[in-house]
């Protein structure tokens, strides 16, 4: 059974950094991985994605502050978040795709507040 589990969320002050992780269990690889963010009253929105060959894309709201990556085994993905703002508060989900399958994690909460 495949599972994606996010970790690394928490409470931080504006300007601080966090690194989120997305770990795969089961026979699955993060060939294509994305991070999504959902804030209260809004739909889940993609903020970063890494493609099969390493190309990355970012939403304008996080460009230059966040960095998506994965390990060489493609079983763990990361989202490095710097210069956090209060607007970055939300639940962060990772999404993986491989061989036509897609899986989501259950999310990790990030709160940016002074």
N, C-alpha and C positions, 0 to 999 in steps of 0.2 A: 504494500500500500504506500502510495506516494504522499508525502506531506512536506509542506514548506512552512518553516517556523521563523518568524521574525523575532529579533531581540535587539536590545540596545537603547530602547526608548527611555524616557524619563523626564524629569523636570530640570530645566536649565534656565539661566538668565540670558537676556538679550546679549548678543555678541559672542556667546560661547559656542562650543562645538560638540557634536555627537557623531558617533558612527553606528549606523544600523547594520545588522547582519541578517541574512536570509539563508537558512541552512536547509538543505534537501535531505530527506530520508527516503529510502527506496530507490528503485531503478529509474532515475530521472536525472537529466542534466539541464543546467540553465543555459541552453544554447542561445536563447533570447530571454532576457530578463528585464523587467521594468519595476519601478517603484511608483506607487500611487499614493495620493494623500486625500484624505476626506476630513473636512471640517464640518461642524454642526450646521445642519440645514443646507448642505451642498452635496453635490454628487461626487463620487470618487473621481479624481482627475490624475492623469499621468503626469509625473514630474521629471522622470528620467528613464532612459531605456538604453540598454546595450545590446547590439545586434550580434549575430553569429560570429562575424569576423572582427568584432571589437569596436565597430562604429558606435558612437554614443550620440544621443539627442537629449536635450533638456528643455523644459518649459522656461519661458523668459523669466518667470518669478524666481527661479533658482539658479539660472545660468551664471557661472562665475563664482558661485558660493558652494554648490553641491557637486560631488563627483561620484559617479557610479562605476563599480568595478566588480570583478569576480575572480575567484582563484583559478589556477590552471586546470584543475579537475572539473571545474564548472559545477561544483556541488555547494559552494557558498558564494553568495553575492553580498555586496556591500553598498552602502550609501554614506559617504562622508559628507557631513553637513557642517559648514562653517558660517560664521557671522550670522548666527540664527536671529530671527526676528519674531515678534509676537505673531505675525501672520503665518509663520511656519507651524504654529500649533495645530495638531490634528492627529488622526490615526494614520499610520503609514503601513501600506500593504505591499508585499512583493508578489509579482506575477511571473511565472516561468512558462516557457513554451519549448516543446521539443517533439519532433516527429508527429506533429499534428495534435499533440496533447497540450492541455493548458491547466495549470494549477495555481491556486491562490493561497497565500497564508491568511491567518486570522487577524493579523495586524498588531502593531505595537504603538503605544500612545506616546506622543512627544508634546510636552508643554513648555512653551517659552514664555517666561513671566519673571518680572522682577519682584 
